[in-house]
Amino acid sequence: MQITKLLALILTIYGTLSFAIPIENRGDPKYNLDGCARIYESYQAFLKEDTSTVDIKYNDVKDCYLSFPFDLNRATKIIESLKGIYEEFYIFLDQSKEKAQDGFDFRSVDLITELDTLLKKEYTTDFEFFSNITQIISDLKDAHTNLKPACYNAFDFKQNILLYSSVNPKGYQSIKVYHDDQEPSNVGCEVTHIDGYPALDAITDFAKNKIKESRDLGVRFNMALTSLQLNNSKYNINSGKFALRSNLPEAEYVTYDLKCSDTKVTKKLIRPWNITAHNHNYKNFYNFTDSKSYYESICIMNNFVQSIPSINVRLLNSSTENSRPADIKIPIIGENITYVGDFAMFLRIDELGVVVIPTFKSKSNVSYLITEVAAKFDSFAKSGVKKIVFDFTNNGGGLVLLSQYFNKLISSHEKAAFPRDFKINNVTTFLINQADHLNHDQLDYFDPKESLSYATYIPFKNSEDFIGNNQYTRGGITSRYTNRFNPVYDNSSLLTFVSNWKFPWSNKDVVILTNGICGSSCAQTAQSLAEQSNFTTISVGGFFNHNMSYSSFPGGNIEEVDNFYQGINSIATANTTNNYPEIPNNIATNISMNAFTLTFSESYSIEFPNNVMEFMYRPATYRLYYDDKNIFNPSLLWLQAAKFIS
């Protein structure tokens, strides 16, 4: 009787309860197994039952991760290896110690000192140790610098409820339900609390501490939440980083308190994580039966089957976001919608032309893309388009050369790329001299002949010309840097084409619209057009009445460390005449990684040549906010953005 009364009281307070927590029988003989073995048993059940997914439990993953004891000797080798790699090659090592510019939100990080400090802490498990390392790397807020050991990033954790931020006409900002797999009627309901905390604060705190891909907290806030993303001619739902994680979440479920417009009763949802193997090739991934074999097959490099293709050194690319097909129709009001491969969507709304660029990582030939884009612009001009909106929302970057040719197509400036440099030390000096002497093609940006001098725009004469004599003081440390350069354009006919092309609109006729998630080569394009051509910029989302960046992580060169070292070792072993300096150990030769990258070179502003772009706060000229309509319909944002064109 008392239980019945208590249940009635709970229902009165919270309204409809949505419990979706799997009930685990801890008395089951299966739980005598270690966590990794229980995951394997789930996989075996999947094979027998022929279900669509493996039923992986949160506590099994957690127990599996925690099953490996901390080893101080191994940890010391890992820290020394990381320190060596970052000291020799990480371009932002010194500047990361400096206080953030006003407008940014990140702490200063003395990376080497903080890595050293980890060895003074007491750990029980290897997982705790690596979690501390990855948090320090995350605190750099450098999207191009990642450390994700496959051992502890083997699974993806997904929520079946997606959230968005809405600002109403009175300026009230709230978190609402964008999509709910389990209860579609919850769409549009306000989320008042998440795990007992006010929802807006909970998402902000998550963006502040758990997201690393922008130095602007407003942009990270957008990254946490759901939005629409053009992908292969269709708009998909981008889940957002709050609902999709590769790191083990703090708890096995998330609680949401909802307030819906059709009722005054608060609804509490308790949603577990849906867990899938990060490597969806089950036959390769589930090559283990317990913790020992999990460690040998997943954690050790020699036995690990990589699930992510190597990153080309010519890419400036962010992590791939999870997206799912949109279950709603996107009401795009326009005429003559056309696509240029997977690179661009062109559409016309009366005298307004909209160009959506969702990525610079295209599968198509660069020459084809650029010439087709020019043809579409020509068609726009002939059809009477007077204004242009460039939409770079959720563009994570891609090919540097595609960005550079696109810049030259749109602007009339001779130099359509920002100047770069990298650090000069004993190791990089040796590599530059060897690359120049041997005409080595393994790491061509070490070869002076493969880079254009930014001062003259012709290839450097020799290694001495490339190395130069530049010294800058950052974070209290004075270091040497190369002369500034750009990669060589690799297509003379395309270069002639874009140099002769005339963009038919002036800067007064064009706006750039983004949600701040315009990264890497997208940032290099948006910032080039804004800085050199004075295009108007508009950012959407973020926090009400706060300025927000229109792009993020312009970077320089992102390097996948293992591939990077293959080139370095190839150059080093080709040396037959000189001794070469000690090259730091690469931990990725022993420890398998889902992501191990660093930023090797940096980009400088042209307008402010003493400023490294990565650390420059560049707010948009104007602000827009997501609301209950435009979050589902990007055409409304295009029309709002067009009103800022004079």
C-alpha positions in Angstrom: 0.0 0.0 0.0 2.8 2.4 0.9 4.6 1.6 -2.4 1.4 2.4 -4.3 1.1 5.8 -2.5 4.7 6.6 -3.2 4.3 5.8 -6.9 1.2 8.0 -7.1 3.1 10.9 -5.4 6.0 10.6 -7.9 3.6 10.6 -10.8 1.9 13.7 -9.4 5.1 15.5 -9.1 6.8 14.5 -12.4 3.9 13.6 -14.7 4.8 10.9 -17.2 7.9 8.9 -16.3 10.1 7.5 -19.1 12.3 4.8 -17.7 14.5 3.2 -20.3 17.2 1.8 -18.0 18.1 -1.7 -18.9 17.7 -4.0 -15.8 20.9 -5.9 -15.3 20.9 -9.0 -13.2 24.1 -8.9 -11.2 23.5 -12.4 -10.0 23.8 -13.7 -13.5 26.8 -16.0 -14.0 27.9 -13.6 -16.8 28.9 -11.1 -14.2 31.5 -13.4 -12.8 33.4 -12.5 -16.0 35.5 -9.3 -16.4 33.9 -6.4 -18.2 35.7 -7.1 -21.6 34.5 -10.7 -21.4 30.9 -9.6 -20.8 31.2 -7.4 -23.9 32.4 -10.4 -25.9 29.4 -12.5 -24.5 27.1 -9.7 -25.8 28.7 -10.0 -29.2 28.2 -13.8 -29.1 24.5 -13.3 -28.3 24.2 -10.9 -31.2 25.6 -13.6 -33.6 23.2 -16.2 -32.3 20.1 -14.0 -32.2 20.9 -12.3 -35.5 19.8 -8.9 -34.1 20.7 -5.6 -35.7 23.0 -4.4 -33.0 25.2 -5.7 -30.2 23.6 -5.0 -26.8 26.6 -3.4 -25.0 26.1 -2.4 -21.4 27.6 0.8 -19.9 28.9 -1.0 -16.8 30.6 -3.6 -19.0 32.5 -1.0 -20.9 33.4 0.9 -17.7 34.6 -2.3 -16.0 36.5 -3.3 -19.2 38.3 0.1 -19.3 39.1 -0.1 -15.5 40.5 -3.6 -15.7 44.1 -2.5 -16.7 46.3 -1.6 -13.7 48.5 1.5 -13.7 52.1 0.8 -14.6 54.5 3.7 -13.5 57.3 2.5 -15.8 55.1 2.4 -18.8 53.5 5.8 -17.9 56.9 7.4 -17.6 57.9 6.2 -21.1 54.5 7.6 -22.4 55.0 11.0 -20.8 58.6 11.3 -22.0 57.5 10.4 -25.5 54.7 12.9 -25.6 56.9 15.6 -24.1 59.5 15.0 -26.8 56.9 15.1 -29.6 55.3 18.3 -28.4 58.5 20.0 -27.6 60.0 19.4 -31.1 56.9 19.6 -33.3 53.8 21.2 -31.6 53.7 24.8 -33.0 51.5 26.3 -30.2 53.5 24.9 -27.3 54.6 28.3 -26.1 51.6 30.4 -27.0 49.3 28.0 -25.2 50.8 29.3 -22.0 49.4 32.8 -22.6 46.2 34.2 -21.4 43.3 34.0 -23.8 42.3 37.2 -25.8 39.0 38.8 -24.6 36.1 37.0 -26.2 37.7 33.5 -26.0 37.2 31.1 -23.1 40.0 28.7 -22.3 42.7 28.3 -19.7 46.4 28.7 -20.3 48.2 25.4 -20.5 51.9 24.8 -19.8 51.8 21.5 -21.6 55.2 20.0 -20.7 54.9 21.0 -17.0 51.4 19.5 -16.7 52.4 16.3 -18.4 55.3 16.0 -15.9 53.0 16.6 -13.0 50.9 13.6 -13.9 53.7 11.3 -12.9 53.5 12.7 -9.4 49.9 11.6 -9.0 48.7 8.2 -7.7 46.6 6.1 -10.0 45.0 2.7 -9.7 44.2 2.2 -13.4 45.7 3.0 -16.7 42.4 4.4 -17.7 42.6 7.1 -15.1 46.1 8.0 -16.2 45.1 8.4 -19.9 42.0 10.3 -19.0 44.1 12.9 -17.3 46.4 13.1 -20.4 43.5 13.5 -22.8 41.9 16.2 -20.6 45.1 18.3 -20.7 45.2 18.0 -24.5 41.5 18.9 -24.6 42.1 22.0 -22.5 44.4 23.3 -25.3 41.2 23.9 -27.3 43.1 23.0 -30.5 40.8 21.0 -32.8 43.8 19.8 -34.8 45.7 18.3 -31.8 44.2 15.1 -30.6 45.1 12.1 -28.5 42.5 9.3 -28.4 43.9 5.9 -27.5 41.8 3.2 -29.2 41.8 1.2 -25.9 39.6 3.9 -24.3 37.8 5.2 -27.3 36.6 1.8 -28.7 32.9 2.6 -28.3 30.5 5.4 -29.2 27.9 6.5 -26.7 24.6 8.0 -28.1 21.6 9.5 -26.6 18.2 8.9 -28.3 17.1 12.4 -27.5 18.6 15.4 -29.2 18.6 19.0 -28.0 18.7 22.5 -29.4 18.9 26.1 -28.1 16.1 28.5 -28.8 15.9 32.3 -28.2 12.4 33.7 -28.3 11.4 37.3 -29.4 11.8 38.5 -25.8 15.3 37.3 -25.5 14.6 34.3 -23.3 17.0 31.4 -24.1 16.1 27.8 -23.4 17.1 24.3 -24.2 14.5 22.3 -26.1 14.0 18.8 -27.6 14.9 18.7 -31.3 14.3 14.9 -31.8 13.3 12.0 -29.7 13.6 8.5 -31.0 11.5 7.1 -28.2 8.8 9.7 -27.7 8.4 12.0 -30.8 5.7 14.0 -28.9 8.5 15.5 -26.8 9.8 17.6 -29.7 9.6 21.2 -28.8 9.3 20.7 -25.1 11.6 22.8 -23.0 14.3 21.0 -21.0 14.4 22.7 -17.7 17.0 20.5 -16.0 19.7 17.9 -17.0 20.9 15.6 -14.3 19.4 18.0 -11.7 21.1 21.1 -13.1 19.5 24.0 -15.0 19.7 22.8 -18.6 21.3 25.9 -20.1 24.0 25.7 -17.4 24.5 22.0 -17.9 25.1 22.4 -21.6 27.3 25.4 -21.1 29.4 23.5 -18.5 29.7 20.5 -20.9 30.8 22.8 -23.7 33.3 24.6 -21.5 35.0 21.5 -20.1 34.4 18.6 -22.6 34.5 20.2 -26.1 37.9 21.2 -27.5 37.3 22.2 -31.1 37.0 26.0 -30.7 38.5 28.6 -28.3 35.1 30.4 -28.4 32.7 29.0 -25.8 29.7 30.2 -27.8 30.9 28.0 -30.8 31.5 25.1 -28.4 28.0 25.6 -27.1 26.7 25.2 -30.7 28.9 22.1 -31.1 27.2 20.5 -28.1 23.7 20.8 -29.6 21.8 19.6 -32.6 21.6 21.4 -35.9 21.1 20.6 -39.6 24.0 19.7 -41.8 24.1 19.4 -45.6 25.6 16.2 -46.7 25.6 14.8 -50.2 22.7 16.9 -51.4 20.6 16.2 -48.3 20.1 17.8 -45.0 20.9 15.5 -42.1 20.5 16.0 -38.4 23.9 16.6 -36.7 23.4 15.1 -33.3 25.8 17.4 -31.5 28.6 16.4 -29.1 26.4 16.2 -26.0 24.4 13.4 -27.5 27.3 11.6 -29.1 30.6 10.9 -27.3 33.6 8.7 -27.7 34.8 9.2 -24.2 33.2 7.2 -21.4 30.3 9.3 -20.0 30.3 10.0 -16.2 27.1 8.0 -15.6 25.2 5.2 -17.4 22.2 7.4 -18.1 21.1 11.1 -18.4 18.0 12.5 -16.8 16.0 15.3 -18.4 13.2 17.3 -16.8 10.8 18.5 -19.5 8.1 21.2 -19.5 5.8 20.9 -22.5 3.4 23.6 -23.7 0.3 21.4 -23.6 0.6 20.6 -19.9 1.9 22.2 -16.7 3.2 18.9 -15.4 6.9 18.3 -15.5 8.0 15.1 -17.2 11.2 13.3 -16.2 13.0 11.2 -18.7 15.8 8.8 -17.8 17.7 7.8 -20.8 20.6 5.3 -20.9 23.4 5.5 -23.5 23.1 3.5 -26.6 26.5 2.0 -27.1 28.1 0.7 -30.3 31.6 -0.4 -31.3 33.5 2.5 -32.8 34.8 0.1 -35.4 31.7 -1.2 -37.0 33.6 -4.0 -38.7 32.5 -6.5 -36.1 34.7 -9.4 -37.3 37.8 -7.3 -36.9 36.8 -5.5 -33.7 35.6 -8.4 -31.5 38.9 -10.2 -31.7 39.0 -10.7 -27.9 37.4 -12.8 -25.2 38.5 -11.1 -22.0 40.5 -8.2 -20.6 43.9 -9.8 -21.5 42.9 -10.4 -25.2 41.1 -7.1 -25.4 44.3 -5.3 -24.4 46.3 -7.3 -26.9 44.0 -6.9 -29.8 42.6 -3.3 -29.2 45.2 -1.5 -27.2 48.5 -2.7 -28.7 49.4 -1.1 -32.0 50.8 -4.2 -33.7 47.6 -6.2 -33.4 45.1 -3.4 -33.9 43.1 -3.1 -37.1 42.8 0.7 -37.7 39.2 1.8 -38.2 40.0 5.3 -39.4 41.9 6.0 -42.6 45.2 7.9 -42.3 44.9 11.6 -42.6 46.6 13.2 -45.6 49.0 15.9 -44.6 47.4 18.2 -47.1 44.1 18.1 -45.2 43.0 20.6 -42.5 40.1 18.5 -41.3 38.0 18.3 -38.1 36.6 15.2 -36.5 33.7 13.7 -38.4 30.4 14.5 -36.7 27.7 11.9 -36.4 24.7 12.7 -38.5 21.5 10.8 -39.2 19.0 11.3 -42.0 16.5 14.0 -41.2 13.0 12.7 -40.6 11.6 16.1 -41.5 11.1 17.8 -44.8 13.4 20.9 -45.2 11.2 23.5 -46.8 13.7 25.2 -49.0 12.0 28.0 -51.0 14.0 28.5 -54.1 14.4 28.0 -57.8 17.0 26.2 -59.8 18.6 24.2 -57.0 21.8 22.7 -58.3 24.7 20.9 -56.8 28.4 20.9 -57.6 29.4 17.4 -56.5 29.4 17.1 -52.8 31.0 20.5 -52.5 28.3 23.1 -52.9 24.6 23.7 -53.3 23.3 26.7 -55.3 19.8 28.0 -55.1 18.0 31.2 -56.0 15.2 32.9 -54.0 14.1 35.8 -56.3 17.1 38.1 -56.5 18.9 36.3 -53.7 21.5 33.6 -54.4 22.4 31.1 -51.7 25.6 29.1 -51.8 25.9 26.4 -49.2 29.4 25.0 -48.8 29.2 22.1 -46.3 32.8 20.8 -46.6 36.1 21.3 -48.3 36.8 17.6 -48.1 35.4 16.6 -51.5 35.8 13.4 -53.4 35.7 15.2 -56.7 38.6 16.7 -58.7 39.5 20.2 -57.6 39.6 21.6 -61.1 36.1 20.3 -61.8 34.7 21.8 -58.6 36.2 25.2 -59.1 35.3 25.5 -62.8 31.7 24.3 -62.1 31.3 26.7 -59.2 32.4 29.6 -61.5 29.8 28.4 -64.1 27.1 28.4 -61.4 28.1 32.0 -60.3 27.9 33.0 -64.0 24.4 31.5 -64.2 23.4 33.4 -61.1 24.6 36.7 -62.6 22.7 36.1 -65.8 19.5 35.2 -64.0 19.4 38.5 -62.1 20.8 37.5 -58.7 21.7 40.7 -56.8 22.8 39.4 -53.4 24.7 36.4 -52.3 24.6 34.5 -49.0 27.5 32.1 -48.4 26.4 29.5 -45.8 29.4 27.7 -44.2 27.5 26.2 -41.3 28.9 23.0 -39.9 31.8 23.0 -42.3 34.7 21.1 -40.7 37.3 21.9 -43.3 39.1 19.7 -45.8 41.5 20.2 -48.7 43.8 23.3 -48.3 44.2 23.6 -52.1 40.4 23.6 -52.6 40.1 26.4 -50.1 42.9 28.4 -51.7 41.5 28.1 -55.3 38.1 29.0 -54.0 39.5 32.1 -52.3 41.2 33.2 -55.5 37.9 32.6 -57.5 35.9 34.8 -55.1 38.5 37.5 -54.4 40.8 39.5 -56.7 43.8 39.3 -54.4 47.0 37.8 -55.6 47.6 35.9 -52.4 44.6 33.9 -51.4 46.2 32.0 -48.6 47.5 33.1 -45.2 51.3 32.9 -44.6 52.6 30.0 -42.4 55.7 29.0 -40.6 56.8 26.3 -38.2 59.4 26.0 -35.5 63.1 25.8 -36.1 65.1 23.5 -33.8 67.8 20.9 -34.2 65.4 18.2 -35.5 63.5 20.4 -38.0 66.8 22.0 -39.2 68.1 18.5 -39.9 65.0 17.5 -41.7 64.9 20.6 -43.9 68.5 20.2 -44.9 68.0 16.6 -45.7 64.9 17.2 -47.7 66.6 19.9 -49.7 69.7 17.8 -50.2 68.0 14.5 -51.1 65.0 16.0 -53.0 62.9 13.8 -50.7 59.2 13.5 -51.3 58.1 11.9 -48.0 57.4 15.2 -46.2 57.3 17.8 -48.9 56.7 20.8 -46.7 60.2 20.2 -45.3 61.5 20.7 -48.8 62.2 24.4 -49.6 61.4 23.8 -53.2 57.9 22.7 -52.3 56.9 25.9 -50.6 56.5 29.4 -52.0 58.2 32.3 -50.1 55.3 34.5 -48.9 57.5 37.5 -49.5 58.3 36.7 -53.2 55.8 34.0 -54.0 58.4 31.9 -55.7 59.9 28.7 -54.3 62.7 29.1 -51.8 66.2 28.7 -53.2 67.6 26.4 -50.6 67.3 25.3 -46.9 69.1 28.4 -45.6 66.6 30.6 -47.5 63.7 28.6 -46.0 65.0 28.5 -42.5 65.7 32.2 -42.3 66.5 34.0 -39.0 63.2 34.8 -37.3 62.7 34.8 -33.5 59.5 35.4 -31.6 58.8 35.4 -27.9 55.6 33.6 -26.8 54.6 32.4 -23.4 57.9 33.8 -22.1 59.9 31.6 -24.5 61.9 32.9 -27.4 62.1 30.4 -30.3 63.1 30.4 -34.0 60.6 30.0 -36.8 61.0 29.5 -40.6 60.4 32.2 -43.1 56.8 32.5 -43.9 55.5 30.3 -46.8 52.6 28.9 -48.7 52.3 25.4 -50.3 52.9 25.4 -54.0 49.8 25.5 -56.2 49.8 22.2 -58.1 47.7 23.1 -61.2 48.9 25.9 -63.4 45.9 25.8 -65.8 43.5 26.1 -62.9 45.6 28.9 -61.4 45.4 30.8 -64.7 41.6 30.2 -64.8 40.9 31.6 -61.3 43.3 34.5 -61.8 41.4 35.6 -64.9 38.0 35.0 -63.4 36.1 38.1 -62.1 33.5 37.5 -59.3 30.5 39.6 -60.5 29.5 41.0 -57.1 31.1 43.5 -54.7 31.7 43.0 -51.0 28.5 45.0 -50.3 26.4 42.4 -52.0 27.7 39.4 -50.1 27.4 38.0 -46.5 29.0 35.0 -44.9 26.7 33.0 -42.5 28.0 30.4 -40.1 27.2 28.9 -36.7 30.9 29.3 -35.9 31.5 25.7 -36.8 33.5 26.7 -39.9 36.9 25.1 -39.1 40.3 24.6 -40.6 40.3 25.3 -44.3 36.8 26.6 -44.0 38.1 29.1 -41.4 40.9 30.0 -43.8 38.4 30.8 -46.5 35.9 32.7 -44.3 38.7 34.7 -42.7 40.4 35.4 -46.0 37.2 36.7 -47.6 36.4 38.8 -44.5 39.9 40.2 -44.0 41.0 40.8 -47.6 37.6 41.4 -49.3 35.7 42.9 -46.4 32.8 40.5 -46.7 30.1 40.9 -43.9 30.0 38.0 -41.5 27.0 36.7 -39.5 27.2 34.1 -36.7 24.1 32.3 -35.6 23.5 30.5 -32.3 25.6 30.7 -29.2 24.6 32.8 -26.2 22.0 35.6 -26.3 23.6 39.1 -26.4 27.1 37.7 -26.6 29.4 38.2 -29.6 30.6 35.0 -31.3 33.2 34.0 -33.7 32.2 33.2 -37.3 35.0 30.6 -37.7 37.2 28.3 -35.6 40.6 26.6 -35.6 42.2 28.0 -38.8 45.3 26.0 -37.8 48.1 25.4 -40.3 49.1 21.8 -41.0 47.5 19.0 -39.1 49.7 15.9 -38.9 48.7 12.4 -38.1 51.7 11.5 -35.9 52.3 8.0 -37.1 52.3 9.0 -40.7 54.4 12.1 -39.8 57.0 9.8 -38.2 57.1 7.5 -41.2 58.2 10.4 -43.3 60.7 11.6 -40.6 62.2 8.2 -40.3 62.5 7.8 -44.0 64.4 11.1 -44.3 66.6 10.2 -41.3 67.5 6.7 -42.6 68.3 8.1 -46.0 71.1 10.2 -44.4 74.5 8.7 -45.0 76.9 11.5 -44.3 75.9 13.2 -41.1 74.8 12.3 -37.6 71.3 13.5 -36.9 69.8 14.7 -33.7 67.8 12.5 -31.4 64.2 12.2 -32.6 61.6 11.6 -29.8 60.0 8.2 -29.5 56.6 7.9 -31.1 54.2 6.2 -28.6 51.9 5.3 -31.6 54.4 2.6 -32.6 53.2 0.6 -29.5 49.8 2.1 -28.5 47.0 2.0 -31.0 45.2 5.3 -31.6 41.9 6.3 -32.9 43.3 9.8 -33.2 46.8 11.1 -32.6 47.4 14.4 -34.4 49.1 17.7 -33.8 49.3 21.1 -35.4 52.7 21.4 -37.0 52.5 24.8 -38.7 50.6 28.0 -37.9 48.9 30.7 -40.0 49.3 34.5 -39.7 46.8 37.2 -40.4 47.6 39.3 -43.4 45.9 42.5 -42.0 47.6 42.0 -38.6 50.9 40.2 -39.6 52.2 39.8 -36.0 49.1 37.8 -35.0 48.7 34.0 -35.2 45.2 33.4 -36.5 44.5 30.6 -34.1 44.7 33.0 -31.1 42.9 35.9 -32.7 39.3 36.5 -31.5 37.3 37.4 -34.6 33.6 38.0 -33.8 31.0 38.2 -36.6 29.8 41.6 -37.7 26.2 40.7 -36.9 24.4 38.1 -34.8 21.4 35.8 -35.4 19.9 33.2 -33.0 18.3 29.9 -33.4 14.6 29.8 -32.7 11.8 27.2 -32.9 11.4 27.7 -36.6 14.8 28.4 -38.2 16.5 25.6 -36.4 14.4 23.2 -38.6 14.5 25.4 -41.7 17.8 27.0 -42.9 16.1 29.0 -45.6 14.7 31.2 -42.8 18.2 32.0 -41.7 19.3 32.8 -45.3 16.5 35.3 -45.6 17.4 36.8 -42.2 21.0 37.1 -43.2 20.1 38.7 -46.5 18.6 41.6 -44.7 22.0 42.7 -43.5 23.1 43.3 -47.1 22.8 47.0 -48.0 
